[in-house]
């Protein structure tokens, strides 16, 4: 009889372990289903960002093509200098394209245009710096903030009272904007 009790108790232990294993498997199945939904949402977001970047590249290419089609007479009146690092930021006006800006300024505009096309709102200088791949060191963020403010002062960007920047243009009368880079 003692042998029968030992077998029954071993059988009971195995049944308990089996029940615990079933509960664990069910929990893992539920977690896998949840992670599949999260993965699907992340893939959709990635696709949107790829499309936004491709659209921006196409728009910038079209803008560059328009800029090269401007006649020499229009170029003289528009004062469209070849953009170089440290060059001036002219006040924005109708017909002026981003190609007149230095590459750093064009990249800042590109980050904010991408955010807008992705349905996201204004950005802080720190977010723009991250979008440019510069990181979050104070020196890099302040450099971006300075350039973004300059673009906002000249009408290339919109700056909110909170200090956040968004894509958008507005004509600006800047008397003697000076050689500020």
N, C-alpha and C positions, 0 to 999 in steps of 0.2 A: 503494500500500500504506500509506503514512503516513496517508492520509485514512481508511482502514478502521480503523486503530489508534485514531485520535482518536475515531471514532464509538463504537468498542467501549468506550473508557475513559469517555466521557460516558455511555453506556448503563449501565456498571457503577456510576458515581457515582449515577445516578438510581435504580438498584435498591437501593443502600445507603440512600439517603435514604427510599425507599419503605418499606424494612424498618424503619428507625428510626421512621418515622411510624406504622407498624402497632403497634410496641411501645408507643409513647406513647399511642395510642388505646386499646389494651388496658388499660394502667395507669390511664388516666382512667376507663374503664368500671368497673374494679374499685373505684376511689375513689368514683365516683358511687353504686355499689351499697352501699358501706359507709356513705356519708353518708345514703342513703335509710333505712338501718336506724337510724342515730343519730337522724334526724329523726322516725321513727315512735316511738321510745322517748321522745323529748322531748314529742311530742304526747300520748302516753299519760300522762306525768307531769303535763302541763298540765291534761288532762281530770280527773285525780284531784284536783288542787288546786282546780279550779273547783267540783267536786262537794263537796269538804270545806268550802269557804267557804260554799256554798249551804246545806249541812246545818247549819253553825254558825249562820248567820243565821236559819234556821228554828227551831233549838233556842233561840236567844236570844229570838226573838219569842214562842215558846211559854212560855218562862220569864217574860217580861215580862207576858204575859197571865195567867199564874198569880199573879203578884205583885199585879196589879190586882184579882184576884178574892178576895183575902184580906179578911176582915171587919174592921170598925173595931176590934172588941175584940182580935182577933189582932194588929192593927197596933200597938195600945197595948202589948201584952205583948212583941211582937217588937222594938219600938223601931226601926222602919224609917224612918230619916230620908231626906229627899230628897237624892240624891247631888249634891254640889257639889265643885268642885275644892278640895282641901285638907281635905275632910271626913275624919272618922275612919274607920278600917277596923274594923268589928265582928268579933269572933271568929266563925268559921263554925260553924253548927250546922244540923241537919236542918231543912228548910223555909225556910231563908234563901236567897234568890236573889241573883244577881250584880247585880240592879238596885239593891241597897242601896249599891253601891260607886260611887265617882266614875268618870267616863268613862275616865280614864287607867288605872285599875286593871282596869276591864272589858276594855279593849283588850289589856292584858298577858295576862289570862286567855284572851282570844280567840285570841291568837297561839299560846299553849301548847296550847289545845284543838285548834287546826287542825293543829299538829305531831303531836299524839297521833292524831288521826283519819287523818292521812296515813301513820301507821306509823313516825313518827320519834320518837326518844327525847328525853331532857331537853335543855334548851338553856342556853347561857351567856347572861349579861346582854347581851353584845355581839350575839348572834344574835337575841335578843328585840328589841333596839333596831333592828336592821336590818329585822326583820319588821314593826315599827311604822312604818317609813319615816323613822326619826330619824337614820340614819347611824351612824358608828362613832366620832364624836368622844368623847373621854374624859368630858366633862361630861354628854352625853346618856346614855352607857352607865352612868355612876355613878348618874344619876337613876333609870334603869330598874332597876338593881341594888337601890337603896334601896327602891323600891316593891315589887319582887318579894320582897325579904326580909321586908318588912312583911306582905305577903300570906301568906308562908310561916309567919311567927310567929303569924298569926291563923288558920291552918288552911286557907286558900283555895288554897294551892299546896303542893307538896312540894319541899323543898330537900335535895339530896344533900350529902354531906360534901365533894364536889369543888367545891361552889358552884354546881352546875347546878340548874335549876328544871324541874319537870314539872307537868303538869296533874294534879290530884287533890285530894281534900278529906279533912280529918280534923278531928274535934272537938277543940277546944282549950279548956282552962280558963285564962283570962287574968284573974287578979284585978286589978281596976282597970286595964284596958288603957290608960286615960288618953286624952287628946285627940290622941295621935300621929296625924298625917295619913298 
